[in-house]
């Protein structure tokens, strides 16, 4: 066991004029996660600490936070892996703060919803309950992107999200590609109109930080690049690219 110091960000926008850090010392085993440490502190040291968590096994994405400056899942991050005796916990960057470590996901989910994250196919009512059969290679095209747990880590790591509030973010754009490339979907043109915008898929500067922090290996940066490639190919054309080309003339 070793003793570590946990620095917890404390701020309630409804009452506090400024933020502060409260420090707690806890003993950690090799298997102790940051979430374990925070829940121990909440149970035994300060009941008022606000944080979000659920499954405790890196499946729900609820416990995302900035841990020593990097977006991580607290339940997936072991204290010993951080190789530091001081662990600083803050709410996720690029999200409004509800209180302490709990961030407001309202805008994040609104952007996800704007991508129409579901299969659109008008023929579903005329097939008499038959399945939409897919080949393994068709599933492989989108399977990786379907592993997203909407934890918000990629959104917190994205420098473009930090500077452009209209940018959908890596999670939303990667999910757009997931449904666009699904062979069961029949709304290609409808989908591409949503992201073919100066604040849409073309706003990404490809920093790659979103893929670096993804706990599920979704690689949203790859999804964004594939979405761009689809817009430029398949004879679909791009409104933004056409505008830029005409301006150069």
N, C-alpha and C positions, 0 to 999 in steps of 0.2 A: 504493500500500500504506500501511497505518497499523498502528502497534503498539497492541495492546490488552492489558489485564490480565484474565485469566480466574481467577475465584475459585471453587475447586472444594470443595464440601462433602465432608468426610471423616469417616466414622464407621462402625465395625464393632461392632454390638451385642454380639458374642461376646467382644470383647476390650477395647473402649474404654469408659472411664467417662464421657467427654464428647466432644462433637463439636468439630471445628475446620475452618478453611478453609486450603487451600494455594493460593498465588497463583503464576501463571505468566504470563510475557509472551510473546506470539506476534505474528507479522506476519500481517495479513489482507488479502486482495484483496477487491474488491467482490463477488465471487461466493462468498467463504468463508462457510460456515455454522458455527454453533456446534458442530455435530457434527464438522465438519472440524477445528476448533480443538482439540476435546477428544481426537480420535483422534491428532492430531499430538503433543499433550502426552503421551498414553499411550504412543506409539511412541518418543518421543525424550527425554522428561523424567522420567516416572514410570510404569513399567509396572504398578504396583499399583492404579491407579485403576479402580474397578468401575463400569461403566455398561452399559446394554442398548441394542443397536441391531441392525438387520438390513438392510432394503432400501435405505436412504439416499435414498428418493424419496417420502416421505410417504404410503406405501401400507400399511405394516405396523403403524404405531403404536407401535413398540417403544421409540423414543428419547424418549418424553415425560418432561419434567422441568420444574422451576420455573426459569425464566430471567428474572433481574431481577424476581422476585416474581410472574410470570405463568406459568400452565401453557402450555407450548408444545412443539412437536416440534423437537428440536435440529437435525434434518436439513432442516427447512423454514424455519428462522429464520436469516437472514443477519446476520452481525456488523455490517455497515454499517447495516442497518435499525434496529438498537437505538439508534443515535445516542448511544452512550456508550462511553468508553474503558475502562470497568470492567464486566465481565459476570460476574454471580454465578449459579452453577449449584447448585441443590439438588434432592434427590429430590422427587417429586410429593407435595403435601400430601394429607392424609387416607389415606395408605397407610403401612403399617409399612415400616421400612427393612431391607433385606437387608444392604446395605453401600454406602457412599458414595452414588452416584447411582442405584443399583438399588433399586427398590421392590418390595414383595411384593404381587402381584395376586391372591392366593388368595381373599380375601373378595370382591373385585370380580367375579371370574369366577363365584364361588358365587352371588352375587346375580343375575348375568346368567343363569345356568343355572336359577335358581328361576322365571324368567319363562317357561320352556319355549319357548326360541327356535327353534321348528321348527313345520312345518305338522302339525296334528293333524286327521286325517280318516279315520274308520273305513271309509269306502266305497272306499278305495284298493285293497282286495283284491278288489273285485267289479266292476271296470271293464275287465278284460281288457287291461291295459297301455295304455289310452287316456290321452291327455294331459288335464290340467285346463286347458282353454283360457280365457284371460282377455282381456277387452277392454282397449284402451289406457287408458281412463279408470279401470279397476280397478287397473291397475298403477300409475298415477299417484298413487293414494291412499297407497301405502306406499313407493314408489321412493326418495323422499328419505331415509327413515329406514333404508333398506337400505344406505346408503353408510357407515354406522358402521364404523370400523376398530378399535374397542375399545382406543383409545390411553389412556383413563383421564383425559384432560384435563378433561372435564366433571365427573367425579367429584372431581377435585382442587380444582376451582373452586367446588363447591357448598357453601354455608354450612350447609345442612341435614345433609349427610353428616357435616360436622365436629361436629355436636351430637347426632346420633341414629344410633347404630350399626345400628339395625334398618331404617332408611330404605334402600330398594333403590338409590337414586341415579338421576340423570337418564339415564344410559346404559341401565340395565335397564328403566326405565319406558318410554322411547321405543321400545325394542325390543319391549316388550309390546304397544304400540299397533301397531307394524309388523305383527305376526302376527295381532293381533285384527282388523285392518281388511282383511286379505288374504282375498279372496273364496274362496280354496281351503280356508281353515281352518274347522273345524266345532266349535270348542271354546270358544265365546264365554263361556258361563256359568262354565266351569271356569277360564278365564283371569281373569275379573273378580273371582272370589273371592280370587285371589292378591293383588290390589292394593287391594281395597276394605277398607282397614284404616287405623286411626289413624296407623300408621307407614308406610303405603303411599302411594298417589298423593295423598291428602289432606294429607300432611305437607309437601309442597312449598310454599314461600312465594313462589314465582315471582320469585326474584331475577334470573333471566335470565343469570347469569354463565356457566352451562353452555353456552348458545348462543353467547356472546361468544367463547369460546376454542375452539370446535369447528373443527378444520382442514378439515373436509369439508362444512361448511354443512348438517349434519344438522338443526340446530335442535331439540335434545332438549326444550327448554322448550315448544315448540309441540306436540310429541308428548304431553307430559304434560297440557297443556291440552285437547287433543283427546280424550285418554283420560278425563279428568274429564267432558267434555261427553257422551261416549258413555255413561258411567255414569249421568249425570243424565237422559239422554234414552232413547229407544228402549224405554221402559217397562221398563227393567231394574231400576230402583230402586237405592238404595245403603244398605247396612247402617249405615254411619257417619253419613250424612246423616239417616237415619231416627232414629237415636239422639239426634243433636243437636236435631232438631225436637221429639222427645218430651220432652227435658230442658227446653226452653224453655216447654213447656206447664206 
